Amino acid sequence: MTTTLEPDIKLDDTAEDHRRIRRFERRVGITASGGKFCDGWILAVIGVVLPAATTSLDISLVGQGLLGAASLLGIFFGGLLFGWVTDRIGRKKMFQFTLTAFLVCSILQLWAADTWQLFALRLIMGMAVGADYTIAGSMIAEFVSSKKRGPYLAGMIAWWYAGFSLAATFGYLILAAFPEEPDLWRWVLASSAVPALAVILGRIGMPETPRWLARQGRRAEAITIANRYLNLANRQDLFQEESAQVGYSTLFSKPFIRRTLFTSIFWATQVAPFFAIFTFLTPVLDGLGLGIEGQWAEIAFYMVLLVGSFIGAGIINKVGRRQLLIVPYFFQAGAMLLLGLWTGAPAGILVACFITFALFSSASNVLQMLYPSEIFPTAIRATGIGFSAAMSRIGAAGGTFLLPLGLDAWGTGPVMLISAGILVVGLIVSIAWAPETTDMELSASTATGSIPVADLASANLPGATPPRQ
Protein backbone atom coordinates (compact mmCIF):
# COMPACT_ATOMS: atom_id res chain seq x y z
CA MET A 1 0.00 0.00 0.00
CA THR A 2 1.31 3.42 -0.96
CA THR A 3 0.98 5.94 1.83
CA THR A 4 0.01 9.47 0.80
CA LEU A 5 0.20 11.96 3.64
CA GLU A 6 -2.02 14.99 3.99
CA PRO A 7 0.09 18.18 3.98
CA ASP A 8 -1.22 19.34 7.37
CA ILE A 9 -0.54 16.06 9.22
CA LYS A 10 2.05 16.77 11.90
CA LEU A 11 5.10 14.52 11.46
CA ASP A 12 6.86 14.99 14.76
CA ASP A 13 5.87 15.12 18.44
CA THR A 14 7.40 16.79 21.45
CA ALA A 15 7.69 15.13 24.84
CA GLU A 16 4.63 17.07 25.95
CA ASP A 17 2.73 15.77 22.90
CA HIS A 18 3.58 12.19 23.86
CA ARG A 19 2.37 12.74 27.42
CA ARG A 20 -0.87 14.35 26.25
CA ILE A 21 -1.55 11.50 23.81
CA ARG A 22 -0.88 8.86 26.47
CA ARG A 23 -3.22 10.60 28.92
CA PHE A 24 -5.92 10.85 26.30
CA GLU A 25 -5.58 7.20 25.29
CA ARG A 26 -5.99 6.18 28.92
CA ARG A 27 -9.08 8.37 29.21
CA VAL A 28 -10.58 6.83 26.07
CA GLY A 29 -9.85 3.34 27.38
CA ILE A 30 -11.38 3.98 30.81
CA THR A 31 -14.51 5.81 29.66
CA ALA A 32 -15.16 3.39 26.81
CA SER A 33 -14.65 0.38 29.04
CA GLY A 34 -16.92 1.87 31.67
CA GLY A 35 -19.93 0.88 29.60
CA LYS A 36 -18.77 -2.74 29.70
CA PHE A 37 -18.39 -2.44 33.47
CA CYS A 38 -22.03 -1.35 33.69
CA ASP A 39 -23.09 -4.20 31.42
CA GLY A 40 -21.35 -6.74 33.62
CA TRP A 41 -22.93 -5.13 36.65
CA ILE A 42 -26.55 -5.44 35.49
CA LEU A 43 -26.10 -9.00 34.26
CA ALA A 44 -24.58 -10.10 37.56
CA VAL A 45 -27.11 -8.49 39.88
CA ILE A 46 -30.12 -10.07 38.18
CA GLY A 47 -28.71 -13.49 38.99
CA VAL A 48 -28.08 -12.42 42.59
CA VAL A 49 -31.51 -10.93 43.26
CA LEU A 50 -33.62 -13.32 41.20
CA PRO A 51 -34.58 -15.57 44.16
CA ALA A 52 -35.68 -12.57 46.28
CA ALA A 53 -37.41 -10.89 43.35
CA THR A 54 -39.21 -14.13 42.52
CA THR A 55 -40.63 -14.29 46.04
CA SER A 56 -41.54 -10.58 46.11
CA LEU A 57 -43.20 -10.40 42.69
CA ASP A 58 -44.36 -14.04 42.46
CA ILE A 59 -42.38 -14.59 39.28
CA SER A 60 -43.04 -17.79 37.32
CA LEU A 61 -40.35 -20.08 35.90
CA VAL A 62 -40.86 -18.54 32.47
CA GLY A 63 -40.69 -15.07 34.04
CA GLN A 64 -37.36 -15.92 35.64
CA GLY A 65 -36.00 -16.89 32.26
CA LEU A 66 -37.32 -13.69 30.69
CA LEU A 67 -35.76 -11.49 33.36
CA GLY A 68 -32.45 -13.30 33.02
CA ALA A 69 -32.55 -12.77 29.26
CA ALA A 70 -34.07 -9.25 29.15
CA SER A 71 -30.87 -7.22 29.03
CA LEU A 72 -29.37 -9.69 26.57
CA LEU A 73 -32.37 -9.23 24.27
CA GLY A 74 -31.96 -5.48 24.69
CA ILE A 75 -28.33 -5.71 23.58
CA PHE A 76 -29.55 -7.57 20.49
CA PHE A 77 -31.91 -4.78 19.45
CA GLY A 78 -29.60 -1.99 20.63
CA GLY A 79 -26.62 -3.38 18.75
CA LEU A 80 -28.58 -3.87 15.53
CA LEU A 81 -30.13 -0.40 15.53
CA PHE A 82 -27.57 1.87 17.14
CA GLY A 83 -24.48 0.46 15.46
CA TRP A 84 -25.91 1.66 12.16
CA VAL A 85 -26.95 4.97 13.76
CA THR A 86 -23.44 5.48 15.18
CA ASP A 87 -21.86 5.01 11.75
CA ARG A 88 -24.35 7.52 10.37
CA ILE A 89 -24.27 10.34 12.94
CA GLY A 90 -20.90 9.81 14.60
CA ARG A 91 -19.44 8.38 17.81
CA LYS A 92 -19.43 11.53 19.96
CA LYS A 93 -23.18 12.15 20.11
CA MET A 94 -24.03 8.56 20.99
CA PHE A 95 -21.18 8.18 23.50
CA GLN A 96 -22.99 10.33 26.06
CA PHE A 97 -26.61 9.44 25.27
CA THR A 98 -26.44 5.67 25.81
CA LEU A 99 -25.41 5.60 29.46
CA THR A 100 -27.77 8.45 30.29
CA ALA A 101 -30.66 6.20 29.25
CA PHE A 102 -29.06 3.38 31.22
CA LEU A 103 -28.84 5.58 34.32
CA VAL A 104 -32.52 6.57 34.21
CA CYS A 105 -33.73 2.99 33.84
CA SER A 106 -31.42 1.79 36.61
CA ILE A 107 -33.14 4.13 39.04
CA LEU A 108 -36.65 3.30 37.80
CA GLN A 109 -36.13 -0.34 38.79
CA LEU A 110 -36.82 0.75 42.37
CA TRP A 111 -40.50 1.10 41.53
CA ALA A 112 -41.07 -1.91 39.23
CA ALA A 113 -44.41 -3.38 40.37
CA ASP A 114 -44.47 -6.65 38.43
CA THR A 115 -42.49 -8.96 36.17
CA TRP A 116 -43.35 -7.12 32.97
CA GLN A 117 -42.37 -3.68 34.24
CA LEU A 118 -39.03 -5.03 35.40
CA PHE A 119 -38.60 -6.85 32.11
CA ALA A 120 -39.29 -3.66 30.12
CA LEU A 121 -36.77 -1.61 32.11
CA ARG A 122 -34.06 -4.20 31.76
CA LEU A 123 -34.80 -4.52 28.06
CA ILE A 124 -34.24 -0.78 27.61
CA MET A 125 -31.06 -0.94 29.70
CA GLY A 126 -29.85 -3.73 27.49
CA MET A 127 -30.55 -1.64 24.40
CA ALA A 128 -28.46 1.19 25.87
CA VAL A 129 -25.63 -1.25 26.57
CA GLY A 130 -25.88 -2.71 23.06
CA ALA A 131 -25.58 0.78 21.62
CA ASP A 132 -22.61 1.48 23.87
CA TYR A 133 -20.84 -1.66 22.63
CA THR A 134 -20.77 -0.26 19.13
CA ILE A 135 -19.57 3.18 20.18
CA ALA A 136 -16.98 2.15 22.76
CA GLY A 137 -15.21 -0.34 20.50
CA SER A 138 -15.10 2.22 17.72
CA MET A 139 -13.72 4.91 20.04
CA ILE A 140 -10.83 2.75 21.20
CA ALA A 141 -10.05 1.35 17.74
CA GLU A 142 -10.05 4.80 16.14
CA PHE A 143 -8.17 6.75 18.82
CA VAL A 144 -5.65 4.31 20.32
CA SER A 145 -2.32 3.30 18.75
CA SER A 146 -1.88 -0.17 17.21
CA LYS A 147 0.42 -1.28 20.05
CA LYS A 148 -2.11 -0.40 22.74
CA ARG A 149 -5.26 -1.11 20.75
CA GLY A 150 -5.19 -4.85 21.45
CA PRO A 151 -4.76 -4.61 25.23
CA TYR A 152 -7.28 -1.75 25.46
CA LEU A 153 -9.97 -3.54 23.43
CA ALA A 154 -9.25 -6.78 25.27
CA GLY A 155 -9.31 -4.86 28.52
CA MET A 156 -12.92 -3.89 27.86
CA ILE A 157 -13.90 -7.47 28.64
CA ALA A 158 -11.74 -7.36 31.77
CA TRP A 159 -13.80 -4.35 32.82
CA TRP A 160 -16.95 -6.36 32.08
CA TYR A 161 -15.76 -9.13 34.39
CA ALA A 162 -14.76 -6.56 36.99
CA GLY A 163 -18.28 -5.14 36.95
CA PHE A 164 -19.75 -8.65 36.95
CA SER A 165 -17.57 -9.82 39.85
CA LEU A 166 -17.92 -6.70 41.99
CA ALA A 167 -21.68 -6.51 41.49
CA ALA A 168 -22.18 -10.15 42.38
CA THR A 169 -20.00 -9.86 45.48
CA PHE A 170 -21.70 -6.62 46.52
CA GLY A 171 -25.15 -8.08 45.97
CA TYR A 172 -24.55 -11.25 47.93
CA LEU A 173 -22.92 -9.45 50.83
CA ILE A 174 -25.70 -6.85 51.09
CA LEU A 175 -28.50 -9.40 50.88
CA ALA A 176 -26.75 -11.64 53.41
CA ALA A 177 -26.17 -8.74 55.81
CA PHE A 178 -29.80 -7.61 55.78
CA PRO A 179 -31.92 -10.73 55.17
CA GLU A 180 -34.93 -9.20 56.93
CA GLU A 181 -35.32 -6.45 54.30
CA PRO A 182 -37.76 -7.87 51.69
CA ASP A 183 -37.27 -5.06 49.14
CA LEU A 184 -33.50 -4.75 49.40
CA TRP A 185 -33.17 -6.59 46.10
CA ARG A 186 -34.57 -3.47 44.38
CA TRP A 187 -31.68 -1.36 45.67
CA VAL A 188 -29.19 -3.98 44.52
CA LEU A 189 -30.68 -3.80 41.02
CA ALA A 190 -30.66 0.01 41.07
CA SER A 191 -27.02 0.09 42.20
CA SER A 192 -25.96 0.07 38.54
CA ALA A 193 -26.80 3.79 38.53
CA VAL A 194 -23.63 4.54 40.51
CA PRO A 195 -21.02 3.32 37.98
CA ALA A 196 -23.17 4.67 35.13
CA LEU A 197 -23.08 8.18 36.59
CA ALA A 198 -19.31 8.02 37.08
CA VAL A 199 -18.75 7.00 33.44
CA ILE A 200 -21.13 9.67 32.13
CA LEU A 201 -19.13 12.38 33.92
CA GLY A 202 -15.87 10.99 32.53
CA ARG A 203 -17.18 11.14 28.96
CA ILE A 204 -18.05 14.83 29.02
CA GLY A 205 -16.00 16.74 26.45
CA MET A 206 -14.78 13.75 24.42
CA PRO A 207 -14.11 14.72 20.77
CA GLU A 208 -15.35 13.01 17.62
CA THR A 209 -12.95 10.43 16.16
CA PRO A 210 -10.77 11.72 13.29
CA ARG A 211 -11.41 8.58 11.24
CA TRP A 212 -15.17 9.13 11.27
CA LEU A 213 -14.70 12.79 10.40
CA ALA A 214 -12.37 11.86 7.55
CA ARG A 215 -14.97 9.40 6.28
CA GLN A 216 -17.49 12.29 6.17
CA GLY A 217 -15.11 14.45 4.16
CA ARG A 218 -14.46 16.76 7.13
CA ARG A 219 -10.70 16.60 6.67
CA ALA A 220 -9.73 19.84 8.39
CA GLU A 221 -11.53 18.82 11.60
CA ALA A 222 -10.11 15.32 11.36
CA ILE A 223 -6.54 16.59 11.02
CA THR A 224 -6.91 19.08 13.88
CA ILE A 225 -8.09 16.39 16.30
CA ALA A 226 -5.60 13.83 14.95
CA ASN A 227 -2.64 16.18 15.44
CA ARG A 228 -3.64 16.66 19.06
CA TYR A 229 -4.72 13.17 20.10
CA LEU A 230 -3.31 10.51 17.72
CA ASN A 231 0.22 9.19 17.72
CA LEU A 232 2.37 9.56 14.60
CA ALA A 233 1.68 6.12 13.09
CA ASN A 234 -2.06 6.57 13.64
CA ARG A 235 -1.97 10.01 12.04
CA GLN A 236 -0.09 8.68 9.03
CA ASP A 237 -2.68 5.92 8.66
CA LEU A 238 -5.67 8.23 9.01
CA PHE A 239 -6.56 8.57 5.32
CA GLN A 240 -5.29 5.18 4.12
CA GLU A 241 -8.38 3.02 4.70
CA GLU A 242 -10.27 1.61 1.74
CA SER A 243 -13.67 3.22 1.27
CA ALA A 244 -16.88 1.32 2.04
CA GLN A 245 -20.57 2.13 2.02
CA VAL A 246 -22.42 2.59 5.31
CA GLY A 247 -25.14 0.02 5.92
CA TYR A 248 -25.99 -3.59 6.58
CA SER A 249 -25.76 -4.54 2.92
CA THR A 250 -22.00 -3.93 3.11
CA LEU A 251 -21.64 -6.43 5.97
CA PHE A 252 -23.05 -9.12 3.68
CA SER A 253 -21.20 -8.10 0.55
CA LYS A 254 -18.54 -10.42 -0.80
CA PRO A 255 -15.54 -8.65 0.82
CA PHE A 256 -17.08 -8.75 4.32
CA ILE A 257 -19.52 -11.67 4.57
CA ARG A 258 -16.98 -14.08 6.04
CA ARG A 259 -15.85 -11.52 8.61
CA THR A 260 -19.48 -10.93 9.58
CA LEU A 261 -20.16 -14.64 10.00
CA PHE A 262 -16.91 -15.23 11.86
CA THR A 263 -17.36 -12.48 14.46
CA SER A 264 -21.01 -13.37 14.99
CA ILE A 265 -20.50 -17.12 15.39
CA PHE A 266 -17.41 -17.12 17.58
CA TRP A 267 -18.92 -14.48 19.87
CA ALA A 268 -22.23 -16.36 20.13
CA THR A 269 -20.59 -19.70 20.89
CA GLN A 270 -18.47 -18.11 23.60
CA VAL A 271 -21.28 -16.36 25.45
CA ALA A 272 -24.17 -18.84 25.09
CA PRO A 273 -22.75 -21.44 27.53
CA PHE A 274 -21.23 -18.75 29.75
CA PHE A 275 -24.36 -16.70 30.37
CA ALA A 276 -26.58 -19.74 30.74
CA ILE A 277 -24.35 -21.40 33.31
CA PHE A 278 -23.32 -18.37 35.33
CA THR A 279 -26.74 -16.73 35.46
CA PHE A 280 -28.11 -19.91 37.02
CA LEU A 281 -24.93 -21.17 38.69
CA THR A 282 -26.58 -22.06 42.00
CA PRO A 283 -29.09 -24.54 40.50
CA VAL A 284 -26.36 -25.92 38.24
CA LEU A 285 -24.12 -26.55 41.25
CA ASP A 286 -27.04 -28.06 43.13
CA GLY A 287 -27.75 -30.35 40.20
CA LEU A 288 -24.17 -31.57 40.24
CA GLY A 289 -24.45 -32.30 43.97
CA LEU A 290 -21.72 -29.93 45.10
CA GLY A 291 -21.94 -29.61 48.86
CA ILE A 292 -20.77 -25.98 49.08
CA GLU A 293 -22.55 -22.73 49.84
CA GLY A 294 -23.88 -21.62 46.47
CA GLN A 295 -23.40 -17.86 46.74
CA TRP A 296 -19.81 -18.11 47.95
CA ALA A 297 -19.04 -20.61 45.21
CA GLU A 298 -20.38 -18.08 42.71
CA ILE A 299 -18.21 -15.29 44.12
CA ALA A 300 -15.15 -17.53 43.92
CA PHE A 301 -15.89 -18.33 40.28
CA TYR A 302 -16.39 -14.65 39.50
CA MET A 303 -12.93 -13.95 40.89
CA VAL A 304 -11.55 -16.64 38.58
CA LEU A 305 -13.27 -14.92 35.66
CA LEU A 306 -11.69 -11.61 36.57
CA VAL A 307 -8.22 -13.17 36.81
CA GLY A 308 -8.67 -14.92 33.47
CA SER A 309 -9.71 -11.73 31.71
CA PHE A 310 -6.65 -9.88 32.99
CA ILE A 311 -4.46 -12.73 31.78
CA GLY A 312 -6.08 -12.58 28.34
CA ALA A 313 -5.66 -8.82 28.07
CA GLY A 314 -2.07 -9.10 29.27
CA ILE A 315 -0.95 -11.70 26.72
CA ILE A 316 -2.99 -10.59 23.70
CA ASN A 317 -0.06 -8.96 21.90
CA LYS A 318 2.37 -11.74 22.86
CA VAL A 319 0.46 -14.83 21.72
CA GLY A 320 -1.64 -13.17 19.03
CA ARG A 321 -5.36 -12.98 18.48
CA ARG A 322 -5.77 -16.31 16.69
CA GLN A 323 -3.96 -18.44 19.26
CA LEU A 324 -5.84 -16.84 22.14
CA LEU A 325 -9.16 -17.59 20.46
CA ILE A 326 -8.63 -21.19 19.37
CA VAL A 327 -6.68 -22.90 22.16
CA PRO A 328 -9.10 -22.07 25.01
CA TYR A 329 -11.98 -23.68 23.11
CA PHE A 330 -10.35 -27.09 23.66
CA PHE A 331 -10.20 -26.61 27.42
CA GLN A 332 -13.71 -25.15 27.70
CA ALA A 333 -15.32 -27.90 25.63
CA GLY A 334 -13.35 -30.56 27.49
CA ALA A 335 -14.51 -29.23 30.85
CA MET A 336 -18.17 -29.17 29.78
CA LEU A 337 -17.87 -32.66 28.28
CA LEU A 338 -16.49 -34.07 31.51
CA LEU A 339 -19.23 -32.35 33.54
CA GLY A 340 -21.85 -33.78 31.22
CA LEU A 341 -20.57 -37.33 31.22
CA TRP A 342 -19.55 -37.56 34.88
CA THR A 343 -22.12 -35.64 36.88
CA GLY A 344 -21.41 -37.82 39.90
CA ALA A 345 -17.71 -37.02 39.96
CA PRO A 346 -16.05 -36.02 43.25
CA ALA A 347 -16.54 -32.42 44.25
CA GLY A 348 -12.90 -31.59 43.58
CA ILE A 349 -13.19 -32.74 39.95
CA LEU A 350 -16.39 -30.77 39.42
CA VAL A 351 -14.89 -27.62 40.90
CA ALA A 352 -11.76 -28.07 38.77
CA CYS A 353 -13.92 -28.33 35.65
CA PHE A 354 -15.77 -25.13 36.48
CA ILE A 355 -12.52 -23.30 37.23
CA THR A 356 -11.01 -24.52 33.95
CA PHE A 357 -14.07 -23.39 32.02
CA ALA A 358 -14.16 -20.01 33.77
CA LEU A 359 -10.43 -19.30 33.41
CA PHE A 360 -10.11 -20.18 29.71
CA SER A 361 -13.48 -18.67 28.86
CA SER A 362 -12.66 -15.30 30.38
CA ALA A 363 -9.14 -15.25 28.89
CA SER A 364 -10.48 -15.90 25.39
CA ASN A 365 -13.56 -13.72 25.68
CA VAL A 366 -11.36 -10.61 25.60
CA LEU A 367 -11.45 -11.01 21.80
CA GLN A 368 -15.17 -10.32 21.55
CA MET A 369 -14.81 -6.56 21.19
CA LEU A 370 -11.36 -6.72 19.62
CA TYR A 371 -11.96 -8.69 16.43
CA PRO A 372 -14.93 -6.74 15.03
CA SER A 373 -13.28 -3.44 15.98
CA GLU A 374 -10.14 -4.38 14.04
CA ILE A 375 -11.47 -6.10 10.92
CA PHE A 376 -14.39 -3.85 9.94
CA PRO A 377 -13.49 -0.47 8.35
CA THR A 378 -14.57 2.86 9.80
CA ALA A 379 -17.62 3.17 7.55
CA ILE A 380 -19.18 0.00 9.02
CA ARG A 381 -17.17 -0.53 12.21
CA ALA A 382 -19.98 0.30 14.64
CA THR A 383 -22.48 -1.54 12.44
CA GLY A 384 -20.24 -4.61 12.40
CA ILE A 385 -19.68 -4.53 16.15
CA GLY A 386 -23.40 -4.03 16.75
CA PHE A 387 -24.44 -6.86 14.45
CA SER A 388 -21.89 -9.26 15.95
CA ALA A 389 -22.98 -8.35 19.48
CA ALA A 390 -26.63 -8.77 18.49
CA MET A 391 -26.06 -12.21 17.00
CA SER A 392 -24.12 -13.27 20.06
CA ARG A 393 -27.01 -12.25 22.26
CA ILE A 394 -29.37 -14.55 20.40
CA GLY A 395 -27.25 -17.39 21.73
CA ALA A 396 -26.80 -15.83 25.15
CA ALA A 397 -30.47 -14.96 25.62
CA GLY A 398 -31.59 -18.30 24.27
CA GLY A 399 -29.25 -20.17 26.57
CA THR A 400 -30.25 -18.09 29.58
CA PHE A 401 -33.94 -18.57 28.87
CA LEU A 402 -33.72 -22.29 28.09
CA LEU A 403 -31.23 -23.40 30.74
CA PRO A 404 -33.64 -23.45 33.72
CA LEU A 405 -36.18 -25.26 31.54
CA GLY A 406 -33.51 -27.73 30.42
CA LEU A 407 -32.38 -28.37 33.99
CA ASP A 408 -35.95 -29.03 34.96
CA ALA A 409 -36.69 -31.33 31.99
CA TRP A 410 -33.42 -33.21 31.41
CA GLY A 411 -31.08 -32.57 34.32
CA THR A 412 -27.59 -31.13 34.50
CA GLY A 413 -25.66 -33.70 32.46
CA PRO A 414 -27.41 -33.20 29.10
CA VAL A 415 -27.29 -29.41 29.53
CA MET A 416 -23.51 -29.56 29.98
CA LEU A 417 -23.17 -31.76 26.87
CA ILE A 418 -25.16 -29.27 24.82
CA SER A 419 -22.80 -26.53 26.04
CA ALA A 420 -19.82 -28.62 24.93
CA GLY A 421 -21.37 -29.01 21.48
CA ILE A 422 -21.86 -25.26 21.13
CA LEU A 423 -18.20 -24.69 22.00
CA VAL A 424 -17.07 -27.22 19.37
CA VAL A 425 -18.97 -25.25 16.72
CA GLY A 426 -17.07 -22.12 17.74
CA LEU A 427 -13.78 -24.02 17.63
CA ILE A 428 -14.37 -25.22 14.06
CA VAL A 429 -15.35 -21.77 12.81
CA SER A 430 -12.35 -20.16 14.51
CA ILE A 431 -9.88 -22.64 13.06
CA ALA A 432 -11.30 -21.98 9.62
CA TRP A 433 -11.72 -18.20 9.68
CA ALA A 434 -9.87 -16.50 12.57
CA PRO A 435 -7.39 -13.92 11.20
CA GLU A 436 -4.22 -12.61 12.81
CA THR A 437 -4.27 -8.82 13.14
CA THR A 438 -1.73 -8.20 15.90
CA ASP A 439 0.18 -4.91 15.53
CA MET A 440 -1.56 -4.00 12.26
CA GLU A 441 -2.66 -0.45 11.58
CA LEU A 442 -6.38 -0.23 10.86
CA SER A 443 -5.88 0.40 7.15
CA ALA A 444 -4.13 -2.99 6.96
CA SER A 445 -6.38 -5.01 9.27
CA THR A 446 -9.54 -3.75 7.56
CA ALA A 447 -8.34 -3.92 3.96
CA THR A 448 -10.24 -6.42 1.82
CA GLY A 449 -8.01 -9.32 0.88
CA SER A 450 -5.22 -8.35 3.29
CA ILE A 451 -6.37 -10.30 6.35
CA PRO A 452 -4.89 -13.81 6.39
CA VAL A 453 -7.51 -16.42 7.15
CA ALA A 454 -6.70 -20.09 7.68
CA ASP A 455 -8.23 -22.74 5.47
CA LEU A 456 -9.64 -25.54 7.60
CA ALA A 457 -8.33 -28.24 5.32
CA SER A 458 -4.79 -26.91 5.43
CA ALA A 459 -4.58 -25.97 9.11
CA ASN A 460 -1.82 -28.21 10.46
CA LEU A 461 -2.17 -27.06 14.03
CA PRO A 462 -5.39 -25.85 15.62
CA GLY A 463 -3.78 -22.73 16.94
CA ALA A 464 -1.28 -22.12 14.19
CA THR A 465 -1.03 -18.52 13.08
CA PRO A 466 -1.35 -18.19 9.30
CA PRO A 467 1.39 -16.16 7.62
CA ARG A 468 0.72 -12.49 7.09
CA GLN A 469 0.42 -11.16 3.59
N, C-alpha and C positions, 0 to 999 in steps of 0.2 A: 504493500500500500504506500502510495506517495503522499507524504504529509505536506500540506500547504497551509502555512500559518497566516492568520489574519495580521495585518500590519500593526494593530493596536494591542496585540497580546504581549504582555510583559514577559521578558525572557530571562529575568534574573530576580532574585529575592534577597532582601536583607535579613539579618538575624531577627529583627523585629517582625518582618513578614512571616518568617517560619514560625515564630511563637504565636502570632495571631492565627495563622492557619491551623496550627495544632489545637489551639483552644477552641476554635470554631468547629473543627472535626469532632472533638470530644462533646461539644454541646449538641451537635447534630445526632451523634450516636446515642447520647443519654435521652434527649427529648423524643427521638424516634422510637427508641426501645421502650420508653415509658408506656406507650400504648400496648405493647406486648405484655408488660408487667400487669396492666389493668385487665387484659384478657385472661391471663393466668389466674388473676385474683378472682374474677367472677365465676370462672369455671371450677375453681377449687371450692369456693364457699357454698355453691349449690349442693355439692356432694356432702359437705359437712352438716348443713342445716336441713337436708331433705327429711331425715327422720322426724325432727321437731316440727317442721312445716307440715309434714303429712298428718301428724296428730292434730295440729292447730286448725288446719283447713280441710281436714278429712279428704285427703288427696287419694285417688284411686291408683292402682298399679299402672294403668295407662297414663294417668296424670303425672306420676313420678317420672316415667320415661319421657313425657313431653317437656317437663321442666328441665330435666337433665340435658335434653337436646335443644332447648329453645335458643340459647345463645349461639349454638353451632349452626342452627338453621338461619339465624340472623346474619352470621358471617357469610353464609352462602349467598343470600340476597344482597347484602351490603357489598361483598366483593364483586359480584357480577355487575351491579349497577354503578357503584362509585369508582371502580377502577377506570371504567370508560369515561366517567365524568371528570376524574382527575387528569386523564390525558387530554381532555378537551379544555378545561378551564385553568389548569395549572395545579401545582402541589401546594403552594402557599395558602390559598384560600381554604382548601379542604383540611389542611394540617391543624387548624385551630377549631374548625366547626365540629369535627367528629367527636372529640372528647368532651366538648361542651354538651352535646346531646347525651353522651354516656353519663356525664355527671348528673344531669337532671333526672334521668331514669333511675340512676342508683339511689337517689334520695326518695323518689316516689315509691320505691319498693316498701318503704315503711308503712304505707297505707294500703297495700294490696289486700283486697277483701276475700278473694277466692283464687282458685287455680288459674282461671283464664286471665284475670288481671295480671297476676304474677308472670304468666306465660307471655303476655303481650309486652310487658316491660322488658323482660329479658330478651325477647326477640328483637326489640328496638336497640337494646344495648349491643346485642350481637351484630346488628347491621352497622352500628357505629364502629365497632371493632373491625369488622370486615372492610369497611372503608379505610380505616386507619392502616390496615395491613398494606394496602396498595400505595398509600402515600408515604408511609415510613420507609418501606423498602426502597422506593424511588428516591427519597431524600438522601439516604445513605449512599446508594449506588452512584448518584449523580454529584454528590459533594465530596466524598471521601476518596483518598488516593488508592490506587490499586493494591498497594502493600497492606493498607489497613482495612480495605473494603471487606475482605474475607472475614477477618476476626470481628469486625463491627456488625456485619450482617449475621454472622453466626452467633454473635453475642446477643442479638435480639431474642433468640430462643432461650439463651441463658437467663435473660431478664424475664421471659415468660415463666420459666421454671422457678425463678426467684419469687415472682408474684404468686404462683401456684403454691409453692412450699410455705411461704410466709402466711398466706391467707388461710391455708389449711391448719397450720399450727396455731395461729391466732384464734381461729374459729373454735377449734377443739378446746383450747385452754379457757376461752371465755365461757363457752357452754358448760364446761366441767366445773368452773369456779362458781357459776350461778345457776345451778340446775333448777332452782325453784322459780325462775323467771320464764314464764311460758312464751312470751313474745320477744325474748332476746334474740332469737334467730333472725328477726327482721333487721335488727341493728347490725348483725354480722353480715347480712346481705348488703345492707346500705353502706357498709364500711368501704366499698370500692370507690366511694365518692372522694375519699381522702387522697389516694394516689392520683386519681384523675385530676383533681384540682391542682396538685403540685406540678403535674406535667403540663397542664394548660398554661400555667404561669411561666414555665420554662420556655414555652414555644412562642411567647409574645415577641414580635420583632424579627422572626426568622424571614430571610429573603426568599424569593423565588429561585429555583435552580437554573443555572446558566444553560444547561442542556435543553431544558424545556423552552426557555426563551429563544435560544438559537433555532429550535425546531419551528417556532412561530415567526421566524424572520426578524426578531427583535435583537439584532446582533449587538448594537451599541450597549443595551442594558446587559446582555449576556456577558460581554467582555468586561464591563465595569465590575460586575459581581465576581466574575471569574478571577480578575486580577487581584481582588481583595481576599477571596476565600478559597481558591483552588491552588493546589501545588503546581509546579511547573509542568510536569508530565500530563496532569489532568487538563491544564490550560491548552497545551499543545494538541491534545486529543479532542478538544471541545467540538470542532467542526468537521471531524473525520468520519463520523458515523454514516452508514448508508441510510438513505431516506426510506421511509415506510409510511403507509397510510394509517391513520387512526381508525380503529374500529375492530369489531370482532371478526369480520371477514378476513382480516389480515392474519389473525391467529391461526386460521384454518387454511390459509393459502399454502402452496407447495413449500416455500422456504421455511415456514414456521410450524407446520402441522405436527411434525415429530417432536419438536420442543414443547408444544402445547400438551400433547399426549404424555410425554415423559414427565413434565413437572406435575401434571394433574394426578397421574397414576402413582408415582412414587410417594407423593405427599399423602394421598388418600390411604395407601397401604401402610404408611407409618402411623397415621393418627387413628385409624379405625380401631385396631386392637387396643391402642393406648387409652383413648378416651373411654371406651367401653369398660375396660378392666379397672381403671383408676377412678372413674366416677362411682362405680359400685364395688370398690375394693373390699369393703367389709363383708357383704354377702358372698363374694368370691372366696375370701379367706375362710369364711364359715363353711362354705361348700367343700373346701379342701380339708376341713377338719383341723385347721391350725389352732392350737390351744393358746393363743396370745390375745391380748387386749387389742381389739380391732383398731381403735382410733390411734393408739400409739404405734401400731404396726404401720398404719398409713403415713404418719408423720415421718417415721424412719425411712420409708420408701420415697417420700418426697425429698428428703435430704439426699438420697442416692441420686435422684433425678437431677437435683441441682448440681451435685458434684460432676455427674456425667456430662451435663451441658457445658460446664466450664472446661472440662477436658476437651470436648469437641471443639469449642471455640479456640482453645489454646493450641491445638495441633492442626488446625485447618490448613494453614499455609505450609506446614511441614510434610504432611502425608498426602495432601491434595484432596480435591473435592470427590473425585471418583472413588478412591480407596475408602474414604470415610463413609461414603454412602453404602457401598456394596458389602464390605466385610461384616459390619454389625448385623446385617440381615440374617447371616448364618447363625449367629449366637441367639438372636431374638426368636427366630423360628424354632431353633433347637430347644430353647427353654419352654416355649409354648407346647411343643410336641411332647416333651417329657411330662409336663403338667397334665396334658390331656390323656396320655397313656398310663400314667402312674399316679392317679389321684390319691391313692392310699400310701404314698411314699412318706418316709419319716419327715418330721417337721423341718429338720435342717436342710433336707434336699429341696423341699418346697420353697423355703425361704431363699435358698441359693438360686433357684430358678427365677424367682421374682426379682431378686437383686440383679441377676444377669440381664434379664429383660429390661429392667429399668435403666441400668447403667449404659448398655449399648444403644437402647432406644434414644435416650436423651442425648448421647454423644453424636448420634447420626442425625437426629432431628434438627440440629443446627443448620442443616442444609436447606430447610424448607423455605426460608425467605431468601437464601443466598442464590440458589440456582435461577429462579425466575427473574430475580433482579439483575443477574449478570448476562443472561442469554437472550432476553428480549430487548430490542432497541428502545430508545427514548419515546418514540411515537406511540408504542404500545406496551411500554414497561408496566405501568400501573394496571392496564387492562389485563396483561398476561399474569401479573401477580394476583389480581383479583379473581380471574377465572380459575387459576390453579388452586387458590385458597377455597373458592366456592366448591370446586369438584372434590377437594379433600374433605370438606364438611358434609358432603353427602355420605361418605363413608363413616365419618366420625359421628354424625347425628344418627345415622342408621344403626351403627353399632351400639351407641348409647341407649337408643330407644329399644332395640331388640334384645340387648343382653339380659335385663331382668326377666323378660319373657322367656328367653332361652334357658336361663338358669332354672326357672320354674318348670319348664316343659321337659327339658332333657338332662339337666344337671350340669355340673362344672366341667367334667371331662370333655364332652362334645364341643362345648363352647371354646375351650382352649384349643382344640384341634382345628376348629374353624379359623381361629386367630392365626394359627400356624400356617394354614393354607393361604390366607390373605397376605401374609409376609412373604411367602414363596413367590406369589405373583409379583410383588414389588421387587424382589431379588432378580427375577428373570428380566423384567423391564429395565432395571438399572444396569445389568450386565450388557444388555443390548444397546441402550441409548444414552447412558450417562456420559457427558463430556468432561473434559478436564479444562478448566478455565483459570487455574491459579496464576496470579500475577499478570493476567492479561488486562490491558486497557479496554474500556468498554467498546471502543470501535472495533477491536479485534474479537472480543468474546461475543458480540452481537452480530458480527458480519455473517451474512448467509454464505454457507459453504466453508467457513473458516474454522468452525468448531469441530474438532475430531470426535467422532462417535464410534464406539466399538461395534463390530458386527458380531452377533451372538455366535455364529458358526465358527468364527476365527478367533474368538477370545480364548487364549490358552490358559489364562489364570483368571479367576473370578474377579479379582481386584486389580488386574493389570491396568496400568494407565496407558491408553493409546498414544502413539506419538503425535506431537503437535505438528500442524502444517504451517 
